[in-house]
Amino acid sequence: MLTTQRKQLLLARLLQDGQIVAKAFSEELGISEDTVRRDLRELAAEGRLQRVHGGALPASAAMGNLQAREQLAPDDKRALGRAGAALVLPGQVVILDGGTTSLQVVQHLPLDLRATVVTHSPAVAVALATHTQVEVLVLGGRLFRHSMVNVGASVVEAAGQLRADLYLMGVTGVHAEAGLTTGDFEEAAVKRALHQRAAETVVLASLDKLGTASPFSVAPLRELAALVVPAATPQALRKKLQAGGAKVEIAAG
């Protein structure tokens, strides 16, 4: 079998099963594990999959640049934004992550809402400027341009002083086995720190993130108060995420 044929088969199997086990695949085709691992390395370098110990998981399309991510599933993100905004209650202290879905949350918050929003996203802070009754606290650090959020030790240290009611977390990967993941080491550390300081953490995840994984772990699915997904999420995928510990809720269209 040619290399291109093997790679096509690997990607088809990944789409079908949601994972690749290198040993099982090599035995099935009668080829060496080294050959399979080489194919996986090359596909990972192309951004087609995420390598893990013993095999691979689907890569997240949300690893692309901000401009590309803004074009992904706008209708789903509006629905997720409405769902997220509905969780924010007057008087609460809410941590709002960066990203395109978080900006949709801001757009759906009532203009007369009285609450405190903590964010490490300059874009989210600016978007909240018209919500004059919302106290906005911005956690400062090094600007990570991929997600347009502040990261680093100063953000983690500031997070330790918080006691929030709710954290609306953004991630690039949501997988039944790999849990919640993101593509940057420092960003993952910030998300973990914020998660630990919130009474409840909710993830609003568009379809491009579901069933995929990124390099750096944030938390297992079972630690979420809820995983909110679009109405178009396939039932089989929802069941896999529930089996992985997620409390799946559907965002109304």
C-alpha positions as CSV (number, residue, x, y, z in Angstrom):
1,M,0.0,0.0,0.0
2,L,1.3,3.4,-1.0
3,T,2.0,6.1,1.7
4,T,-0.8,8.3,0.4
5,Q,-3.2,5.4,0.6
6,R,-2.2,4.6,4.2
7,K,-2.7,8.2,5.2
8,Q,-6.1,8.4,3.6
9,L,-7.1,5.2,5.4
10,L,-5.8,6.6,8.7
11,L,-7.8,9.8,8.3
12,A,-10.9,7.8,7.3
13,R,-10.5,5.6,10.3
14,L,-10.0,8.6,12.6
15,L,-13.3,10.1,11.2
16,Q,-15.1,6.8,11.7
17,D,-13.8,5.8,15.1
18,G,-12.7,9.1,16.7
19,Q,-9.2,7.7,17.4
20,I,-6.3,5.6,16.0
21,V,-4.5,2.9,18.0
22,A,-1.1,2.5,16.2
23,K,-0.6,-1.1,17.3
24,A,-4.0,-2.3,16.2
25,F,-3.8,-0.5,12.9
26,S,-0.3,-1.9,12.2
27,E,-1.6,-5.4,12.9
28,E,-4.6,-4.9,10.7
29,L,-2.6,-3.9,7.7
30,G,0.4,-6.1,8.4
31,I,2.9,-3.3,8.6
32,S,5.2,-2.1,11.3
33,E,4.2,0.2,14.1
34,D,7.2,2.4,13.1
35,T,5.5,2.9,9.7
36,V,2.2,3.9,11.3
37,R,3.9,6.3,13.7
38,R,5.8,7.9,10.8
39,D,2.5,8.5,9.0
40,L,1.0,9.9,12.1
41,R,3.9,12.3,12.7
42,E,3.6,13.6,9.1
43,L,-0.2,14.0,9.4
44,A,0.2,15.8,12.7
45,A,2.8,18.1,11.2
46,E,0.1,19.0,8.6
47,G,-2.4,19.7,11.3
48,R,-4.6,16.8,10.3
49,L,-4.6,15.0,13.6
50,Q,-3.3,15.2,17.2
51,R,-0.8,12.6,18.3
52,V,-1.3,10.9,21.7
53,H,0.5,8.1,23.4
54,G,-0.1,4.9,21.4
55,G,-1.9,6.6,18.5
56,A,-3.9,9.8,17.5
57,L,-7.1,11.8,18.0
58,P,-8.8,14.2,15.7
59,A,-7.2,17.7,15.6
60,S,-9.3,20.7,16.4
61,A,-10.1,23.2,13.6
62,A,-10.2,25.8,16.4
63,M,-6.4,25.8,16.4
64,G,-6.5,28.1,13.3
65,N,-5.9,31.8,13.5
66,L,-8.5,34.2,15.0
67,Q,-9.7,35.5,11.6
68,A,-10.3,31.9,10.4
69,R,-12.1,31.0,13.7
70,E,-14.4,33.9,13.3
71,Q,-15.8,32.4,10.2
72,L,-16.5,29.0,11.8
73,A,-20.2,28.2,12.6
74,P,-21.4,31.7,13.3
75,D,-25.0,30.6,13.8
76,D,-24.0,28.0,16.4
77,K,-21.8,30.5,18.2
78,R,-24.7,32.9,18.4
79,A,-26.8,30.2,20.0
80,L,-24.0,29.3,22.4
81,G,-23.6,33.0,23.2
82,R,-27.3,33.3,24.1
83,A,-27.1,30.1,26.2
84,G,-24.0,31.4,28.0
85,A,-25.5,34.9,28.7
86,A,-28.6,33.2,30.2
87,L,-26.4,31.6,32.8
88,V,-25.1,35.0,34.1
89,L,-27.3,36.2,37.0
90,P,-27.4,39.7,38.5
91,G,-24.9,40.2,41.3
92,Q,-22.6,37.4,40.3
93,V,-18.8,37.4,39.8
94,V,-18.3,35.8,36.4
95,I,-15.0,34.8,34.7
96,L,-15.3,35.2,30.9
97,D,-12.7,33.6,28.7
98,G,-11.4,35.0,25.4
99,G,-12.5,33.9,22.0
100,T,-15.3,34.3,19.4
101,T,-17.9,32.5,21.5
102,S,-17.2,34.7,24.5
103,L,-17.7,37.8,22.4
104,Q,-21.2,36.4,21.5
105,V,-21.9,35.9,25.2
106,V,-21.2,39.7,25.7
107,Q,-23.5,40.6,22.8
108,H,-26.4,38.7,24.5
109,L,-25.9,40.1,28.0
110,P,-28.7,42.6,29.0
111,L,-27.4,46.1,28.9
112,D,-28.8,46.8,32.4
113,L,-27.1,43.7,33.9
114,R,-25.4,44.5,37.3
115,A,-22.5,42.0,37.7
116,T,-18.8,41.7,37.9
117,V,-17.0,40.2,34.9
118,V,-13.3,39.1,35.2
119,T,-11.5,38.5,32.0
120,H,-8.0,38.1,30.6
121,S,-9.2,39.0,27.2
122,P,-8.7,42.7,26.1
123,A,-11.3,42.2,23.3
124,V,-13.9,41.0,25.8
125,A,-13.2,43.9,28.1
126,V,-13.6,46.4,25.3
127,A,-16.9,44.7,24.2
128,L,-18.2,45.1,27.7
129,A,-17.7,48.9,27.6
130,T,-21.4,49.5,26.7
131,H,-22.6,47.5,29.7
132,T,-22.2,50.4,32.1
133,Q,-23.6,48.5,35.1
134,V,-21.0,45.7,34.7
135,E,-17.8,46.1,36.7
136,V,-15.0,44.8,34.5
137,L,-11.7,43.4,36.0
138,V,-9.0,42.7,33.4
139,L,-6.2,40.3,34.3
140,G,-2.9,41.5,32.7
141,G,0.0,39.6,31.4
142,R,1.7,38.7,28.1
143,L,-0.7,39.0,25.1
144,F,-1.1,35.6,23.4
145,R,-2.2,36.8,20.0
146,H,-3.6,33.5,18.7
147,S,-6.5,33.8,21.2
148,M,-6.0,37.5,22.0
149,V,-5.8,36.7,25.8
150,N,-3.3,37.6,28.4
151,V,-1.2,34.7,29.8
152,G,1.7,34.1,32.1
153,A,2.5,34.0,35.8
154,S,0.9,37.3,36.6
155,V,-2.5,36.1,35.3
156,V,-2.2,32.8,37.2
157,E,-1.2,34.8,40.4
158,A,-4.2,37.2,40.0
159,A,-6.5,34.2,39.5
160,G,-5.6,32.9,42.9
161,Q,-7.2,36.0,44.5
162,L,-10.6,35.3,42.9
163,R,-13.7,33.6,44.2
164,A,-16.1,33.5,41.3
165,D,-19.6,32.1,40.9
166,L,-19.2,31.0,37.3
167,Y,-16.4,30.5,34.7
168,L,-17.4,30.4,31.0
169,M,-14.4,28.6,29.7
170,G,-13.2,28.4,26.1
171,V,-11.2,25.5,24.8
172,T,-10.1,24.2,21.4
173,G,-10.7,20.5,22.1
174,V,-13.5,18.6,23.8
175,H,-12.9,14.8,23.8
176,A,-14.5,12.0,25.8
177,E,-11.1,10.6,26.8
178,A,-8.7,13.5,26.4
179,G,-11.1,15.9,28.2
180,L,-10.7,19.6,27.8
181,T,-7.6,20.7,25.9
182,T,-6.1,23.8,24.3
183,G,-3.2,24.6,22.0
184,D,-0.8,26.6,24.2
185,F,1.0,25.6,27.4
186,E,0.6,28.9,29.2
187,E,-3.0,29.4,28.1
188,A,-3.8,26.0,29.5
189,A,-2.2,27.0,32.9
190,V,-4.4,30.1,33.0
191,K,-7.5,28.1,32.2
192,R,-6.7,25.6,35.0
193,A,-6.1,28.5,37.5
194,L,-9.4,30.2,36.6
195,H,-11.3,26.9,36.7
196,Q,-10.0,26.2,40.2
197,R,-11.4,29.6,41.4
198,A,-14.9,29.3,40.2
199,A,-17.8,27.5,41.9
200,E,-19.0,26.3,38.5
201,T,-17.3,26.0,35.2
202,V,-19.3,25.8,31.9
203,V,-17.8,25.2,28.5
204,L,-19.7,26.5,25.4
205,A,-18.4,24.4,22.5
206,S,-19.1,24.6,18.8
207,L,-19.1,21.5,16.6
208,D,-15.5,22.0,15.3
209,K,-14.2,21.5,18.9
210,L,-16.3,18.4,19.8
211,G,-14.6,15.0,19.5
212,T,-11.2,16.7,19.0
213,A,-8.0,17.2,21.0
214,S,-5.2,19.8,21.3
215,P,-1.8,19.3,22.9
216,F,-2.3,20.7,26.4
217,S,-4.7,19.4,29.0
218,V,-7.0,21.7,31.0
219,A,-9.4,19.5,32.9
220,P,-11.5,16.3,32.6
221,L,-15.1,16.6,31.4
222,R,-16.5,15.4,34.7
223,E,-15.3,18.6,36.4
224,L,-17.7,20.8,34.4
225,A,-21.1,21.9,35.7
226,A,-22.2,21.7,32.0
227,L,-21.0,21.3,28.5
228,V,-23.2,23.3,26.2
229,V,-23.3,22.2,22.6
230,P,-25.2,23.2,19.4
231,A,-28.5,21.6,18.6
232,A,-27.0,20.0,15.5
233,T,-24.5,17.9,17.6
234,P,-25.0,14.2,16.5
235,Q,-26.6,12.0,19.1
236,A,-23.8,9.5,19.0
237,L,-21.2,12.2,19.7
238,R,-23.3,13.5,22.6
239,K,-23.5,10.0,24.1
240,K,-19.7,9.6,23.8
241,L,-19.1,12.9,25.7
242,Q,-21.7,11.9,28.3
243,A,-19.9,8.6,28.7
244,G,-16.7,10.6,29.3
245,G,-18.3,12.4,32.2
246,A,-19.8,15.5,30.6
247,K,-23.2,16.9,31.6
248,V,-24.3,17.8,28.0
249,E,-26.8,20.6,27.5
250,I,-28.2,21.8,24.1
251,A,-28.1,25.4,23.1
252,A,-31.4,26.4,21.5
253,G,-31.1,27.7,18.0
